[in-house]
Each structure stands twice: as C-alpha cells, then as structure tokens.
Amino acid sequence: MEWAVVWMAAILLSGLDQVEAQGSNGGISGLAIGLIVAGAVIFFVIVIVAGLCCFNYKRKHLGRLEFEHPEFERSGEPYFRTTSLTRDPVPEPVQYDATIDETAIDGPAGADSDGDAVSADVVFSPSKSEKKEKFEQQLVELQPHAVTFQEMLKDVQERIKNAKHGNPRVQGYKAVSRDLSRVQHLLSKRNSTALKMPPDGLELLAWAAETRQKYLELQRYKSERDRGTSSEPPEMASIMWIQSKDDSVFEDKSYDESAVI
C-alpha cells in the first residue's frame, strides 16, 4: 500500500512539474494533462480499494454495526454483531490423574477445606462394629451387679403387687420391670453365641447403670436413716430411681423417639 501511494505521489509531482514548466513557456501540453488525470484516477482507485479492504477486514474479524436492529431502537446505540466465520477452539475434556493421592483431596480427618478444625456441631455416628464393641463392654461392666438388678426387679414387682386399683404409677412400674427383665436376660446371655444386640441396647445398658446408682443411693440413705446416723434427705434424683428406660432416654434431646424400641 505504501509503495502505491509513493508511486502515485511521484506521478503527480512529475505532472505538476511539467505543468509548471509548460505554464512558464506559455502552455500546457496534452501529456501533462494526461498525467494529471491518470494520477487522479489512480489515486481514487487506490482509495476505493483500500476502503473496501478495510471494510472487509472489519466485517470478517471485528463484526459490523447494524443501525436497523431492534436493539438499536431500544437503547439508541448501534447493535454490534460478530460475523467472524472463525470458531472458538473446543476445550479438551479434563482427564483425571489417577496418581493424585486421595488423602490430598479428602484432606486429613478433623479439618475442612481451609485447614480449620471441624466444627464442634458436626457429630460422627459410630459404626456398627463400634456400637457392638461398646455394648459388649457395658455388659462386662454390669455383669458383677446382676444380683443388684435382681433386687431392683423384686422391689418393683412388689410395688406392682401392692398397688391399689387405679394407681397411675402402675404403668411406670411395669415399664421399669420390663426394662430390668431385659437387662437380666442380656446379662445371662453375655457369653452365649446367640446373644444379639437389640436396637436400643446401648441406651438400655446406660439406663441400667444410671438406675442402679440411684437405687444404691436410696438404699444407703435408708440404712443411715434407720441407724440414726443421718437425717438429711437424699436428692430427688436418688429417690426417683423407678423411671423407665424410655422416659430416661426421652429427657435427652439428642435421642429420637422413633429410634428407641
């Protein structure tokens, strides 16, 4: 493009020089006039060709402006639409690198993605094997106190037998008697291969251990009262030892009623 402009300018300058020379001699020759006309025509041709090239380049690579598009009528600004025939490169699918260590993805236990400690609100439920192991450990701890549970059961049964008709506490006595009978059955089958952990086995044994402590506290108070060595009444929690497993569990909001049988 530059060489064409230089060439055209040289022709025009030469034509002007000849016109000036002819003008000084008193006339202009036909050759000078032809050169001027030819230069002007070539100039306009080059300008038109350059304009067409710029327009085609802009249309192909930058898009074109449409002033009749509805978008222009709404916003008052020219609508720009890309008319490039080139397509965007299609991204290649990302392949998973099997060599990445899974521990690097999951992160260490007890930490989140930012490396902070897991919130205290997150509670991980123990697995079935862990529950089974804890259940067997509780049985081992309660096994030496089988005689105490027998005395507790006998006490409750006497209360049921001596209760008057319509006594509202009878239903609670029967529930405690049922739970104590279940505990005794589990203790008797502890070394048996047929022993199976019930769905509420952990809650049942935890209730049994707590109820036994309340029962022993009440018996200690009665013994000291009978000997006259103590006149202070025990705490109400110790007196109210006859409380069924379900009532005891439901007081703790962490347990769901539907999960207890």
C-alpha positions as CSV (number, residue, x, y, z in Angstrom):
1,M,0.0,0.0,0.0
2,E,2.8,2.4,0.9
3,W,4.7,1.9,-2.4
4,A,1.5,2.6,-4.3
5,V,1.0,5.9,-2.6
6,V,4.6,6.9,-3.1
7,W,4.3,5.9,-6.8
8,M,1.2,7.9,-7.2
9,A,2.7,10.9,-5.5
10,A,5.7,10.8,-7.7
11,I,3.5,10.8,-10.8
12,L,1.5,13.7,-9.5
13,L,4.7,15.7,-8.7
14,S,6.2,15.0,-12.1
15,G,2.9,16.0,-13.7
16,L,2.9,19.2,-11.7
17,D,6.5,19.9,-12.6
18,Q,5.7,19.6,-16.3
19,V,2.6,21.7,-15.9
20,E,4.6,24.4,-14.2
21,A,7.3,24.1,-16.9
22,Q,4.7,24.4,-19.6
23,G,3.0,27.2,-17.8
24,S,6.3,29.1,-17.7
25,N,6.7,28.5,-21.5
26,G,3.1,29.8,-22.1
27,G,1.1,26.5,-22.5
28,I,0.3,23.1,-21.1
29,S,0.9,20.0,-23.3
30,G,-1.5,17.1,-23.6
31,L,0.9,14.7,-21.9
32,A,1.0,16.8,-18.8
33,I,-2.8,16.9,-18.7
34,G,-2.9,13.1,-19.2
35,L,-0.5,12.5,-16.4
36,I,-2.6,14.6,-14.1
37,V,-5.8,12.9,-15.0
38,A,-4.2,9.4,-14.8
39,G,-2.7,10.2,-11.3
40,A,-6.1,11.4,-10.0
41,V,-7.8,8.3,-11.3
42,I,-5.2,6.0,-9.8
43,F,-5.5,7.9,-6.5
44,F,-9.2,7.4,-6.3
45,V,-8.9,3.7,-7.3
46,I,-6.4,3.1,-4.6
47,V,-8.5,4.9,-2.0
48,I,-11.6,2.8,-3.0
49,V,-9.6,-0.4,-2.9
50,A,-8.1,0.4,0.5
51,G,-11.6,1.3,1.8
52,L,-13.0,-2.0,0.6
53,C,-10.1,-3.9,2.2
54,C,-10.6,-2.2,5.5
55,F,-14.4,-2.8,5.4
56,N,-13.9,-6.5,4.6
57,Y,-11.3,-6.9,7.3
58,K,-13.6,-5.2,9.9
59,R,-16.6,-7.3,8.8
60,K,-14.7,-10.5,8.9
61,H,-12.7,-10.1,12.2
62,L,-14.4,-7.3,14.2
63,G,-18.1,-7.6,13.2
64,R,-20.4,-4.9,11.9
65,L,-22.7,-2.3,13.3
66,E,-26.4,-2.5,12.5
67,F,-28.4,0.6,13.0
68,E,-31.7,-1.1,11.9
69,H,-31.6,-3.8,14.6
70,P,-34.3,-3.6,17.3
71,E,-31.6,-3.4,19.9
72,F,-30.6,0.0,18.4
73,E,-34.2,1.2,18.6
74,R,-34.5,0.4,22.3
75,S,-31.1,1.6,23.5
76,G,-30.2,4.2,20.9
77,E,-26.8,2.6,20.5
78,P,-25.6,0.7,17.4
79,Y,-26.0,-3.0,17.6
80,F,-22.8,-4.9,17.3
81,R,-22.9,-8.4,15.8
82,T,-19.9,-10.5,15.2
83,T,-19.8,-12.0,11.7
84,S,-16.5,-13.8,12.1
85,L,-16.5,-17.2,10.5
86,T,-13.8,-18.4,12.8
87,R,-14.9,-20.8,15.6
88,D,-13.8,-20.8,19.1
89,P,-11.5,-23.6,19.9
90,V,-13.3,-26.5,21.6
91,P,-11.8,-27.2,25.0
92,E,-10.4,-30.6,25.5
93,P,-12.0,-32.7,28.2
94,V,-10.1,-32.7,31.5
95,Q,-8.7,-36.1,32.4
96,Y,-8.5,-37.2,36.0
97,D,-5.0,-38.0,37.1
98,A,-5.2,-41.3,39.0
99,T,-1.8,-40.7,40.5
100,I,-3.2,-38.0,42.8
101,D,-3.2,-39.2,46.4
102,E,-6.8,-39.5,47.7
103,T,-5.7,-38.1,51.1
104,A,-4.6,-34.9,49.3
105,I,-8.2,-34.5,48.0
106,D,-10.2,-35.5,51.0
107,G,-7.8,-33.8,53.5
108,P,-6.9,-35.0,56.9
109,A,-9.5,-36.1,59.3
110,G,-10.7,-33.3,61.6
111,A,-10.0,-30.5,59.1
112,D,-12.1,-28.8,56.4
113,S,-11.0,-27.4,53.1
114,D,-9.4,-24.3,54.6
115,G,-7.4,-26.4,57.1
116,D,-9.6,-25.3,60.0
117,A,-10.8,-27.8,62.6
118,V,-14.1,-29.4,62.1
119,S,-16.9,-27.6,63.8
120,A,-18.0,-29.0,67.1
121,D,-21.5,-29.2,65.8
122,V,-20.5,-32.0,63.4
123,V,-21.3,-35.3,65.1
124,F,-20.0,-38.5,63.5
125,S,-22.1,-41.5,64.4
126,P,-20.2,-44.6,65.4
127,S,-20.1,-47.6,63.1
128,K,-22.0,-50.8,63.8
129,S,-18.8,-52.6,64.9
130,E,-18.0,-49.8,67.3
131,K,-21.5,-49.9,68.8
132,K,-21.2,-53.7,69.2
133,E,-17.9,-53.4,71.0
134,K,-19.2,-50.7,73.3
135,F,-22.3,-52.8,74.0
136,E,-20.2,-55.8,75.0
137,Q,-18.0,-53.6,77.2
138,Q,-21.1,-52.3,79.0
139,L,-22.3,-55.9,79.6
140,V,-18.9,-56.8,81.1
141,E,-19.1,-53.8,83.5
142,L,-22.7,-54.6,84.6
143,Q,-22.2,-58.4,84.9
144,P,-20.9,-58.2,88.6
145,H,-24.1,-56.3,89.6
146,A,-26.6,-58.9,88.3
147,V,-27.7,-59.6,91.9
148,T,-28.5,-55.9,92.4
149,F,-30.6,-55.8,89.3
150,Q,-32.5,-58.9,90.7
151,E,-33.2,-57.0,93.9
152,M,-34.4,-54.0,92.0
153,L,-36.7,-56.1,89.9
154,K,-38.1,-57.8,93.0
155,D,-38.7,-54.3,94.6
156,V,-40.7,-53.1,91.6
157,Q,-42.7,-56.3,91.3
158,E,-43.7,-55.9,95.0
159,R,-44.8,-52.3,94.3
160,I,-47.0,-53.5,91.4
161,K,-48.5,-56.2,93.6
162,N,-49.3,-53.9,96.4
163,A,-50.6,-51.0,94.3
164,K,-54.2,-50.2,94.7
165,H,-56.5,-50.4,91.7
166,G,-56.3,-47.3,89.5
167,N,-52.9,-46.2,90.8
168,P,-51.4,-44.1,88.0
169,R,-47.9,-45.3,88.9
170,V,-48.6,-48.9,88.0
171,Q,-47.8,-48.3,84.3
172,G,-44.5,-46.8,85.2
173,Y,-43.7,-49.7,87.5
174,K,-44.5,-52.2,84.7
175,A,-42.2,-50.3,82.3
176,V,-39.3,-50.4,84.7
177,S,-40.0,-54.1,85.4
178,R,-39.9,-54.8,81.7
179,D,-36.6,-53.0,81.2
180,L,-35.0,-54.7,84.2
181,S,-36.1,-58.1,82.8
182,R,-34.4,-57.3,79.5
183,V,-31.2,-56.3,81.3
184,Q,-31.1,-59.5,83.2
185,H,-31.8,-61.5,80.1
186,L,-28.8,-59.8,78.3
187,L,-26.5,-60.4,81.3
188,S,-27.5,-64.1,81.4
189,K,-26.7,-64.5,77.6
190,R,-23.5,-62.5,77.7
191,N,-21.2,-65.5,77.0
192,S,-23.7,-67.1,74.6
193,T,-23.2,-67.1,70.8
194,A,-26.9,-66.4,70.4
195,L,-26.6,-63.0,72.1
196,K,-27.7,-60.2,69.7
197,M,-27.5,-56.5,70.5
198,P,-31.0,-55.0,70.4
199,P,-31.6,-51.7,68.5
200,D,-31.6,-49.8,71.8
201,G,-29.0,-51.9,73.5
202,L,-26.6,-49.1,74.3
203,E,-29.4,-46.9,75.7
204,L,-30.8,-49.8,77.7
205,L,-27.5,-50.6,79.4
206,A,-26.7,-46.9,80.0
207,W,-30.1,-46.6,81.7
208,A,-29.4,-49.7,83.8
209,A,-26.1,-48.3,85.1
210,E,-27.6,-45.0,86.0
211,T,-30.7,-46.5,87.6
212,R,-28.5,-48.9,89.7
213,Q,-26.6,-45.9,91.1
214,K,-29.8,-44.2,92.1
215,Y,-31.1,-47.3,93.7
216,L,-27.9,-47.8,95.7
217,E,-28.0,-44.2,96.8
218,L,-31.6,-44.6,98.1
219,Q,-30.7,-47.8,99.9
220,R,-27.7,-46.1,101.6
221,Y,-29.9,-43.3,102.8
222,K,-32.5,-45.7,104.2
223,S,-29.7,-47.6,106.0
224,E,-28.3,-44.5,107.6
225,R,-31.7,-43.2,108.5
226,D,-32.6,-46.5,110.2
227,R,-29.4,-46.3,112.2
228,G,-30.0,-42.7,113.1
229,T,-26.6,-41.6,111.6
230,S,-28.2,-39.3,109.0
231,S,-31.3,-37.1,109.0
232,E,-30.6,-35.3,105.7
233,P,-32.9,-36.5,102.9
234,P,-31.2,-37.6,99.7
235,E,-31.6,-35.7,96.4
236,M,-34.8,-36.2,94.5
237,A,-32.9,-37.8,91.6
238,S,-31.9,-40.6,94.0
239,I,-35.4,-41.1,95.3
240,M,-36.9,-41.2,91.8
241,W,-35.0,-44.3,90.7
242,I,-38.0,-46.0,89.4
243,Q,-38.0,-44.5,85.9
244,S,-38.3,-46.5,82.8
245,K,-35.7,-46.5,80.1
246,D,-37.9,-44.7,77.6
247,D,-38.6,-41.9,80.0
248,S,-35.0,-41.5,80.8
249,V,-33.9,-41.5,77.2
250,F,-36.6,-39.0,76.1
251,E,-35.3,-36.5,78.6
252,D,-32.1,-36.3,76.5
253,K,-33.0,-34.3,73.3
254,S,-30.1,-35.9,71.4
255,Y,-32.2,-39.1,71.0
256,D,-35.1,-39.5,68.7
257,E,-38.2,-41.3,70.0
258,S,-38.6,-43.3,66.7
259,A,-35.0,-44.7,67.2
260,V,-35.9,-46.3,70.6
261,I,-37.8,-49.6,70.7
